[in-house]
Amino acid sequence: QVQVVESGGGLVQPGGSLRLSCTASGTHLSIYTMKWYRQAPGKEREFVAGIIGGRVTNYADSVSGRFTISSDNAKKTAYLQMNNLKPEDTAVYYCNAVYYKGTTGFWGQGTQVTVSS
C-alpha cells in the first residue's frame, strides 16, 4: 500500500531554518501533486505549500517568501525549506501525496516543528 513519510522536524530558534522531506512509496504511479499542511495545537489543519509536476508551486500568504517547496519526481520526494522561522510556525507538519487530480491522496504521520528561544 502507499506510504507517505515525513522527516526533518525539530526544535529551532526564531530566525532559524529547517528542511522537511516527504517521500511516497508503495506504487509505481507518478505523483500529480505533493502538498504540505500544518496543524498547531487547538487550530485546524491549514495549507502551507504545494507543487505540481515538480514545477508549479503555490504558498500560503503566511509563509510566502520564507518557505520554498521543491520535489524530486524520480524519488517521489518533496522538500520544504523553511527559513526565517517564527514562533507561529510551530505545528505538526503533514505531507499529502496525490496521484490523481481531484482525489484526496495519502497522508503522512506528521513531523513536529517547534520554533522557540
Long-range contacts (C-beta under 8 A, 24 or more apart in sequence): 1-26, 2-26, 2-27, 2-97, 2-99, 2-106, 3-106, 4-95, 4-96, 4-97, 4-106, 4-107, 4-108, 5-108, 5-109, 6-93, 6-94, 6-95, 6-108, 6-109, 6-110, 6-111, 7-111, 8-111, 9-93, 9-111, 9-112, 9-113, 10-112, 10-113, 10-114, 11-114, 11-115, 11-116, 12-85, 12-113, 12-114, 12-115, 13-115, 13-116, 13-117, 14-85, 14-86, 14-87, 14-115, 14-116, 14-117, 15-84, 15-85, 16-85, 16-115, 17-81, 17-82, 17-83, 17-84, 17-85, 18-82, 18-85, 18-113, 19-79, 19-80, 19-81, 19-82, 20-79, 20-80, 20-82, 20-93, 20-95, 20-111, 20-113, 21-77, 21-78, 21-79, 22-77, 22-78, 22-79, 22-80, 22-95, 22-97, 22-108, 23-75, 23-76, 23-77, 24-76, 24-77, 24-97, 24-106, 25-76, 27-99, 29-99, 30-73, 30-99, 31-73, 31-76, 31-97, 31-98, 31-99, 32-98, 32-99, 32-100, 32-101, 33-98, 33-101, 33-105, 34-69, 34-71, 34-78, 34-95, 34-96, 34-97, 34-98, 35-95, 35-96, 35-98, 35-105, 36-69, 36-78, 36-80, 36-93, 36-94, 36-95, 36-96, 37-93, 37-94, 37-95, 37-96, 38-89, 38-91, 38-92, 38-93, 38-94, 38-113, 39-91, 39-92, 39-94, 39-110, 40-88, 40-90, 40-91, 40-92, 43-91, 45-94, 48-80, 48-93, 49-80, 51-78, 62-88, 63-89, 82-113, 85-113, 85-115, 86-115, 87-115, 87-116, 88-115, 89-113, 89-115, 90-114, 90-115, 90-116
